[in-house]
Amino acid sequence: YGAARPLHARYRIDSVPLLVIADASGVVRRSFLGPVSATDLWAAVAAVRDG
C-alpha cells in the first residue's frame, strides 16, 4: 500500500500479491510479497529446483 495509496484507492486495491515457491515436498522455500520481476522469479525457481 505505502507510497501508492492514491492509486490503490482509485482502483480499489486492498491487497498485494503474494507468491510462494515450494519444493517437491511442499515446503515453502521462497516467497515474494508484491510485484516480482521475471528474472527474480526464474532465479528463485531454479534455486529451489537445484536444491
Biopython code that builds the backbone (N, CA, C, O; Angstrom):
import numpy as np
from Bio.PDB.StructureBuilder import StructureBuilder

atoms = [
    (1, "TYR", "N", (0.855, -1.179, 0.000)),
    (1, "TYR", "CA", (0.000, 0.000, 0.000)),
    (1, "TYR", "C", (0.889, 1.227, 0.000)),
    (1, "TYR", "O", (1.023, 1.876, -1.037)),
    (2, "GLY", "N", (1.488, 1.561, 1.097)),
    (2, "GLY", "CA", (2.508, 2.597, 1.237)),
    (2, "GLY", "C", (2.424, 3.783, 0.304)),
    (2, "GLY", "O", (1.446, 4.531, 0.332)),
    (3, "ALA", "N", (3.440, 3.962, -0.523)),
    (3, "ALA", "CA", (3.586, 5.153, -1.363)),
    (3, "ALA", "C", (2.527, 5.245, -2.455)),
    (3, "ALA", "O", (2.267, 6.339, -2.957)),
    (4, "ALA", "N", (1.919, 4.150, -2.829)),
    (4, "ALA", "CA", (0.943, 4.150, -3.920)),
    (4, "ALA", "C", (-0.501, 4.227, -3.411)),
    (4, "ALA", "O", (-1.427, 3.808, -4.106)),
    (5, "ARG", "N", (-0.687, 4.749, -2.231)),
    (5, "ARG", "CA", (-2.023, 4.803, -1.622)),
    (5, "ARG", "C", (-3.077, 5.440, -2.535)),
    (5, "ARG", "O", (-4.160, 4.869, -2.664)),
    (6, "PRO", "N", (-2.826, 6.589, -3.174)),
    (6, "PRO", "CA", (-3.853, 7.173, -4.046)),
    (6, "PRO", "C", (-4.225, 6.246, -5.221)),
    (6, "PRO", "O", (-5.396, 6.143, -5.584)),
    (7, "LEU", "N", (-3.249, 5.593, -5.794)),
    (7, "LEU", "CA", (-3.511, 4.668, -6.898)),
    (7, "LEU", "C", (-4.344, 3.482, -6.415)),
    (7, "LEU", "O", (-5.288, 3.063, -7.084)),
    (8, "HIS", "N", (-3.989, 2.951, -5.262)),
    (8, "HIS", "CA", (-4.738, 1.826, -4.704)),
    (8, "HIS", "C", (-6.176, 2.235, -4.389)),
    (8, "HIS", "O", (-7.105, 1.466, -4.634)),
    (9, "ALA", "N", (-6.361, 3.417, -3.859)),
    (9, "ALA", "CA", (-7.710, 3.887, -3.554)),
    (9, "ALA", "C", (-8.517, 4.069, -4.839)),
    (9, "ALA", "O", (-9.693, 3.709, -4.896)),
    (10, "ARG", "N", (-7.886, 4.623, -5.857)),
    (10, "ARG", "CA", (-8.577, 4.872, -7.127)),
    (10, "ARG", "C", (-9.108, 3.585, -7.742)),
    (10, "ARG", "O", (-10.229, 3.556, -8.251)),
    (11, "TYR", "N", (-8.317, 2.526, -7.699)),
    (11, "TYR", "CA", (-8.708, 1.262, -8.326)),
    (11, "TYR", "C", (-9.200, 0.223, -7.318)),
    (11, "TYR", "O", (-9.373, -0.949, -7.653)),
    (12, "ARG", "N", (-9.425, 0.669, -6.077)),
    (12, "ARG", "CA", (-9.951, -0.181, -5.008)),
    (12, "ARG", "C", (-9.109, -1.437, -4.789)),
    (12, "ARG", "O", (-9.631, -2.541, -4.630)),
    (13, "ILE", "N", (-7.815, -1.238, -4.786)),
    (13, "ILE", "CA", (-6.885, -2.328, -4.493)),
    (13, "ILE", "C", (-6.715, -2.376, -2.981)),
    (13, "ILE", "O", (-6.313, -1.388, -2.367)),
    (14, "ASP", "N", (-7.017, -3.519, -2.383)),
    (14, "ASP", "CA", (-6.913, -3.606, -0.926)),
    (14, "ASP", "C", (-5.942, -4.682, -0.460)),
    (14, "ASP", "O", (-5.894, -5.010, 0.725)),
    (15, "SER", "N", (-5.172, -5.228, -1.387)),
    (15, "SER", "CA", (-4.179, -6.232, -1.013)),
    (15, "SER", "C", (-3.057, -6.235, -2.045)),
    (15, "SER", "O", (-3.174, -5.631, -3.111)),
    (16, "VAL", "N", (-1.992, -6.910, -1.717)),
    (16, "VAL", "CA", (-0.861, -7.026, -2.638)),
    (16, "VAL", "C", (-0.648, -8.501, -2.963)),
    (16, "VAL", "O", (-1.011, -9.369, -2.170)),
    (17, "PRO", "N", (-0.059, -8.790, -4.127)),
    (17, "PRO", "CA", (0.162, -10.189, -4.482)),
    (17, "PRO", "C", (1.176, -10.863, -3.559)),
    (17, "PRO", "O", (2.140, -10.243, -3.109)),
    (18, "LEU", "N", (0.942, -12.123, -3.293)),
    (18, "LEU", "CA", (1.867, -12.956, -2.530)),
    (18, "LEU", "C", (2.131, -14.199, -3.360)),
    (18, "LEU", "O", (1.201, -14.896, -3.766)),
    (19, "LEU", "N", (3.394, -14.471, -3.607)),
    (19, "LEU", "CA", (3.794, -15.633, -4.388)),
    (19, "LEU", "C", (4.700, -16.496, -3.532)),
    (19, "LEU", "O", (5.641, -15.992, -2.919)),
    (20, "VAL", "N", (4.427, -17.790, -3.484)),
    (20, "VAL", "CA", (5.294, -18.708, -2.753)),
    (20, "VAL", "C", (5.811, -19.775, -3.708)),
    (20, "VAL", "O", (5.114, -20.196, -4.631)),
    (21, "ILE", "N", (7.041, -20.201, -3.468)),
    (21, "ILE", "CA", (7.652, -21.280, -4.239)),
    (21, "ILE", "C", (7.944, -22.401, -3.260)),
    (21, "ILE", "O", (8.687, -22.231, -2.293)),
    (22, "ALA", "N", (7.340, -23.556, -3.533)),
    (22, "ALA", "CA", (7.508, -24.715, -2.659)),
    (22, "ALA", "C", (8.359, -25.762, -3.362)),
    (22, "ALA", "O", (8.374, -25.848, -4.589)),
    (23, "ASP", "N", (9.063, -26.554, -2.569)),
    (23, "ASP", "CA", (9.853, -27.643, -3.141)),
    (23, "ASP", "C", (8.945, -28.849, -3.420)),
    (23, "ASP", "O", (7.735, -28.782, -3.205)),
    (24, "ALA", "N", (9.531, -29.936, -3.893)),
    (24, "ALA", "CA", (8.761, -31.126, -4.266)),
    (24, "ALA", "C", (8.004, -31.727, -3.090)),
    (24, "ALA", "O", (7.025, -32.447, -3.290)),
    (25, "SER", "N", (8.440, -31.446, -1.874)),
    (25, "SER", "CA", (7.765, -31.958, -0.673)),
    (25, "SER", "C", (6.670, -31.024, -0.177)),
    (25, "SER", "O", (5.972, -31.338, 0.786)),
    (26, "GLY", "N", (6.520, -29.880, -0.830)),
    (26, "GLY", "CA", (5.510, -28.914, -0.423)),
    (26, "GLY", "C", (5.973, -27.906, 0.606)),
    (26, "GLY", "O", (5.167, -27.136, 1.127)),
    (27, "VAL", "N", (7.269, -27.901, 0.906)),
    (27, "VAL", "CA", (7.822, -26.949, 1.869)),
    (27, "VAL", "C", (8.089, -25.628, 1.153)),
    (27, "VAL", "O", (8.758, -25.601, 0.119)),
    (28, "VAL", "N", (7.572, -24.543, 1.699)),
    (28, "VAL", "CA", (7.787, -23.227, 1.097)),
    (28, "VAL", "C", (9.245, -22.835, 1.282)),
    (28, "VAL", "O", (9.746, -22.762, 2.404)),
    (29, "ARG", "N", (9.916, -22.585, 0.164)),
    (29, "ARG", "CA", (11.340, -22.239, 0.197)),
    (29, "ARG", "C", (11.602, -20.773, -0.097)),
    (29, "ARG", "O", (12.612, -20.229, 0.348)),
    (30, "ARG", "N", (10.715, -20.123, -0.835)),
    (30, "ARG", "CA", (10.858, -18.692, -1.149)),
    (30, "ARG", "C", (9.481, -18.073, -1.180)),
    (30, "ARG", "O", (8.486, -18.746, -1.449)),
    (31, "SER", "N", (9.433, -16.798, -0.904)),
    (31, "SER", "CA", (8.181, -16.069, -1.035)),
    (31, "SER", "C", (8.479, -14.643, -1.461)),
    (31, "SER", "O", (9.545, -14.097, -1.174)),
    (32, "PHE", "N", (7.530, -14.063, -2.140)),
    (32, "PHE", "CA", (7.629, -12.678, -2.593)),
    (32, "PHE", "C", (6.326, -11.987, -2.232)),
    (32, "PHE", "O", (5.244, -12.502, -2.514)),
    (33, "LEU", "N", (6.429, -10.840, -1.619)),
    (33, "LEU", "CA", (5.269, -10.026, -1.299)),
    (33, "LEU", "C", (5.322, -8.803, -2.194)),
    (33, "LEU", "O", (6.263, -8.014, -2.110)),
    (34, "GLY", "N", (4.330, -8.639, -3.044)),
    (34, "GLY", "CA", (4.324, -7.554, -4.010)),
    (34, "GLY", "C", (4.850, -8.033, -5.349)),
    (34, "GLY", "O", (5.080, -9.226, -5.544)),
    (35, "PRO", "N", (5.037, -7.108, -6.264)),
    (35, "PRO", "CA", (5.477, -7.484, -7.605)),
    (35, "PRO", "C", (6.860, -8.129, -7.579)),
    (35, "PRO", "O", (7.706, -7.783, -6.755)),
    (36, "VAL", "N", (7.071, -9.067, -8.490)),
    (36, "VAL", "CA", (8.371, -9.724, -8.618)),
    (36, "VAL", "C", (8.737, -9.733, -10.098)),
    (36, "VAL", "O", (7.892, -9.993, -10.955)),
    (37, "SER", "N", (9.992, -9.450, -10.384)),
    (37, "SER", "CA", (10.426, -9.449, -11.783)),
    (37, "SER", "C", (10.559, -10.881, -12.282)),
    (37, "SER", "O", (10.743, -11.808, -11.494)),
    (38, "ALA", "N", (10.467, -11.052, -13.582)),
    (38, "ALA", "CA", (10.640, -12.377, -14.182)),
    (38, "ALA", "C", (12.020, -12.930, -13.859)),
    (38, "ALA", "O", (12.167, -14.125, -13.603)),
    (39, "THR", "N", (13.025, -12.072, -13.870)),
    (39, "THR", "CA", (14.392, -12.506, -13.574)),
    (39, "THR", "C", (14.492, -13.066, -12.161)),
    (39, "THR", "O", (15.067, -14.133, -11.951)),
    (40, "ASP", "N", (13.932, -12.346, -11.193)),
    (40, "ASP", "CA", (13.972, -12.812, -9.802)),
    (40, "ASP", "C", (13.153, -14.085, -9.611)),
    (40, "ASP", "O", (13.553, -14.981, -8.867)),
    (41, "LEU", "N", (12.010, -14.161, -10.283)),
    (41, "LEU", "CA", (11.170, -15.347, -10.169)),
    (41, "LEU", "C", (11.880, -16.578, -10.716)),
    (41, "LEU", "O", (11.919, -17.613, -10.051)),
    (42, "TRP", "N", (12.440, -16.482, -11.915)),
    (42, "TRP", "CA", (13.127, -17.633, -12.515)),
    (42, "TRP", "C", (14.349, -18.034, -11.706)),
    (42, "TRP", "O", (14.645, -19.222, -11.577)),
    (43, "ALA", "N", (15.061, -17.055, -11.161)),
    (43, "ALA", "CA", (16.230, -17.372, -10.327)),
    (43, "ALA", "C", (15.805, -18.123, -9.067)),
    (43, "ALA", "O", (16.469, -19.075, -8.656)),
    (44, "ALA", "N", (14.712, -17.703, -8.460)),
    (44, "ALA", "CA", (14.228, -18.373, -7.252)),
    (44, "ALA", "C", (13.748, -19.784, -7.562)),
    (44, "ALA", "O", (14.022, -20.713, -6.802)),
    (45, "VAL", "N", (13.038, -19.951, -8.665)),
    (45, "VAL", "CA", (12.574, -21.283, -9.059)),
    (45, "VAL", "C", (13.767, -22.199, -9.303)),
    (45, "VAL", "O", (13.775, -23.344, -8.852)),
    (46, "ALA", "N", (14.773, -21.699, -10.013)),
    (46, "ALA", "CA", (15.971, -22.503, -10.292)),
    (46, "ALA", "C", (16.693, -22.877, -9.003)),
    (46, "ALA", "O", (17.150, -24.010, -8.854)),
    (47, "ALA", "N", (16.798, -21.939, -8.078)),
    (47, "ALA", "CA", (17.489, -22.208, -6.813)),
    (47, "ALA", "C", (16.767, -23.285, -6.009)),
    (47, "ALA", "O", (17.407, -24.160, -5.425)),
    (48, "VAL", "N", (15.446, -23.223, -5.978)),
    (48, "VAL", "CA", (14.673, -24.233, -5.249)),
    (48, "VAL", "C", (14.770, -25.575, -5.963)),
    (48, "VAL", "O", (14.940, -26.614, -5.324)),
    (49, "ARG", "N", (14.661, -25.552, -7.271)),
    (49, "ARG", "CA", (14.736, -26.787, -8.052)),
    (49, "ARG", "C", (16.086, -27.480, -7.882)),
    (49, "ARG", "O", (16.150, -28.703, -7.754)),
    (50, "ASP", "N", (17.163, -26.692, -7.880)),
    (50, "ASP", "CA", (18.511, -27.254, -7.814)),
    (50, "ASP", "C", (18.944, -27.599, -6.394)),
    (50, "ASP", "O", (19.997, -28.201, -6.184)),
    (51, "GLY", "N", (18.128, -27.215, -5.431)),
    (51, "GLY", "CA", (18.397, -27.576, -4.042)),
    (51, "GLY", "C", (19.388, -26.702, -3.404)),
    (51, "GLY", "O", (19.713, -26.890, -2.232)),
]
sb = StructureBuilder()
sb.init_structure("model")
sb.init_model(0)
sb.init_chain("A")
sb.init_seg("    ")
for serial, (resi, resn, name, xyz) in enumerate(atoms, 1):
    if name == "N":
        sb.init_residue(resn, " ", resi, " ")
    sb.init_atom(name, np.array(xyz, "f"), 0.0, 1.0, " ", f" {name:<3s}", serial, name[0])
structure = sb.get_structure()
